[in-house]
Amino acid sequence: MRTFFNVEDIGDLNKALSEAKEVKANRFGFQGLGKNKTLLMIFFNNSLRTRLSTQKAAMNLGMNVIVLDVNAGAWKLETERGVIMDGDKSEHLLEAIPVMGCYCDVIGVRSFAGLSDREYDYAETIVNQFVKYSGRPVFAMETATVHPLQAFADLITIEEHKKNSRPKVVLTWAPHCRALPQAVPNSFAQWMNAADVDFVITQPHGYELDPKFVGSARVEYDQKKALEGADFVYAKNWSCPGVENASDYGKILSKDMSWTIDAEHMSWTNDGYFMHCLPVRRGLIVTDDVIESDHSLVIPEAANREISAEVVIKRILESL
């Protein structure tokens, strides 16, 4: 495996889940793969779980790890072509990337959407330059449009807690005070469509995800109807994806607090579990009583980020 961005990159999901179970039972059983190999983790944006879990996963595999915070201590990087670099950016990404490739064997990249230019974001302009110019395998630690390590961890968590063979999983939009990217819901939708679940997406009008991620999911604008009988409720905010109107891309179209997941919302479910990728804004996305209940899976999800990362890096190392 040379790249990891979409669910197709992982191959057979059942095999991937079996491998995750094996890795979780013996996290240090594959250290020979990473001996004398170096992972370079590049962060254009802030991180807590991704940084810690991915570094831990690489260390489990015996790798050396270099962490580069682009906005803290490195030269400011220009990402656009054809510009006159007379501003505060001292180095171009096109020189920086091959230099980075000289110092490592595998690269993980975290680069959020700018939410101002849909075409630029959805072309995955930055991470694709790493794929093209680094000469190294590249995996996503969240990009402008996808967060596959999170979605894989979510699927592992659902597999561990499901009470029936084909659970109902609902992705629900929730309000937020800031405009957020669509990467997490995009990947969650992509992975749930590939899994053996009854998958429903619910959101207000105007928040329709890109059709390539919605796939075969049922879309329901009535949140209560969507949540009825749900085994898992995945709450997440996202800004307008601009599918119908590109000029609305990245905008907040609604702050309707009736979409906040509280005890009443969870009472509509099939004694369902609450899920969220974290960090979460309490009182906006979810109420305290729900996230602190024994049906909240936010901590197990976060713990499984180590496992999803280890499986992905393991497979990349096996391909070197």
Steps between C-alpha positions, in 0.01 A plus 500: 500500500663825383223743589212503747223754447180309422330180608600331174865530603452261793356222284272235649342652812450168675870422461588849624279456806654159572844656471395778738389238752836322466694825541295603802575168668873532433597863430874432517500181296617660176793714614734343248311674220594847620859440609725775356200654322385858559150649494474873432176649633426842348239722662362808327226508765451431870459148630468299820368146430651473152842614617512276807336191353698499175831555674417224750403265216830562319695444822310174555636391161858589596525814286685823560261797490559861393221751562500824300262780598498717191360799690731470801871524436517420128527741209160620384414302189352630177257253344388686188674477162591804291518748787766762568625403845547851639289446811558317828536153345867412457485153346284333239335168567644367174854524638405412857324174410789319329731619779264350756500177301877478537468462877235232533343182365131580550312832520176583680339834412236705682365796304149636549268659248528876458120514451526790257566323169308177454681400183841543665399307812326213322794461261709419813764735362745482791504126578513408133822699470648280775394190308651635177827652624607327822592162355358340817177325597253761629200457727236746618493620859197706386492696178271761348234239424574174686608360836534124439692414817204632700244317288693173527516541880126573502429180309720299739303649792165416342617145432600460866170631639231395253216289642373367169662396175380802300459800732331824408757781494393864476726790414330815627597861446511711817545875553833672557631852553771471231511385140648149495622286207315199363797261531370296796142456374628433147723215614247366749240482222747338262599230749145431621386455140772240457411322826208267568279751681167674447631850444302826520615862472287776646562873466317827431442604141811658351744271680494216246839328479669441166319214320824301465507469880123465556502199271216261574413650840142597573468875553230613745431866583276412797750434779252322726397264224864429419591422861210263562638153568865607459766280660774762456464879481800681355460873558717744308480855375608596152475825307316526170668267245386726215363216289200696373654846522879531504474855634360355826801273547639517852216714633289447811142481375340396827560500876176320581549374856217250460757279325719477814512141624344478845327231704174546310676443168664184633164376630387468137775246433526127565684558828764638268862596552623857459809562286712804415856542370601764759569775584137574568323821602276403790162666496517545122565154358395300806385550855706401805269218603526328163875523453560392859256208487599133490378500139761753391777350286713810452791365709504150343494669158798713594686195633438317174676778310825333606379173351381641168828688458706194584320283244549763229868564576561124531360443153708783357816358658417156359490655151843667521 
